[in-house]
């Protein structure tokens, strides 16, 4: 009997268990909850979108495989990838500017045998590079070091803005600024821009008819970007055109009530009033079917994820790990905040997906890579402790 038990093959669970041994269980539980919510609402909102549900599940499995693979890579090796990955990303952005593919007025893609969007690389490469920079300057940081970091951030952001791609540029900018802030940037330099931004928003709202009048040019922003801001301030100025997305999103969210209309019962969703209901506006479909209660549960999942990510950052063993973990956490926060904000009508409409919920292969792979890095940092700390 003893010999038989020794020769018995281990179960599939035991054979696969080394893949997630040592990984942060609370963070994985939050991800599993969000991913489950994503699959449920994708089945409902994408039921008549061909293979959207199946493709979404495939994208999740691919992201999961990347996450588990990267989670086994020590943070020191990740740091060694910072410079070449950043250099590759910037070089590809320059190539896009020179001979990229143009679709719908934007030049964001590059054909290298397959069509890729190099700006996605910079969502990870930029905070990775800045964390590497501050790690190299640890113990001897000077104001010029922060200026150099700002230049390292401005280069990819400027190239992405030129494409133009405001949504991705904001995500890269947010991730980079979080690294610079966590590295020790003085509050005296942080508060003035925030105050100026708030004053600018107040003046914009107060003088909306003058600023949004036809023929008025805004510095640094293209005409379509100006229209998005003006549409946010008053969606009813073009209810069947530029304001349609915001209006229908708010109607869907409000119609869900407290408990929601129920799974597969969202009228705004299934009568196709919600545009992009499987991608950028999937949060409106979710809120309609699961109501305020379901929305609060989803927000709680993202809040727990962010808090757990920040806890991993605080507990990391090196400056590089702390900065990278903090930046990755803020990437997820920015994705969720911007997406929910634009669908709810409090932020301009930009192409930012909701993590683990929205359909999109490239974004899902990028998030899987980022999540793997966060798990790698948490795992390295546990290995040091044991």
Buried (B, 14 or more C-beta within 10 A) or exposed (E): EEEEEEEEEEEEEEEEEEEBEBBBEBBBBBBEBBBEBBBBBBBBBBBEBEEBBEBBBEBBEBBBBBBBEBBBBEBEEBBEBBBEBBEBBBEBBEEBEEEBBEEEEBBBBBEEEEEBBBBBBBBBBBBBBBBBBBBEBEEEBEEEBBEBBBEBBEBBBEBBBEBBBBBBBBBBBBBBBBBBBBBEBEEEEEEEEEEEEEEEEEEBEEEBEEBBEEEEEBEEBBEEBBBBBBBBBEBEBBEEEBBBBBBBBBBBBBBBEEEBBEEEEBEBBBEEBBBBBBBBBBBBBBBBBBBBEBBEEBEEBBBBBBEBBBBBBEBBBBBBBBBBBBBBBBBBBBBBBBBBBBBBBEBBBBBBBBBBBBBBBEBBBBBBBBBBBBBBBBBBBEEEEE
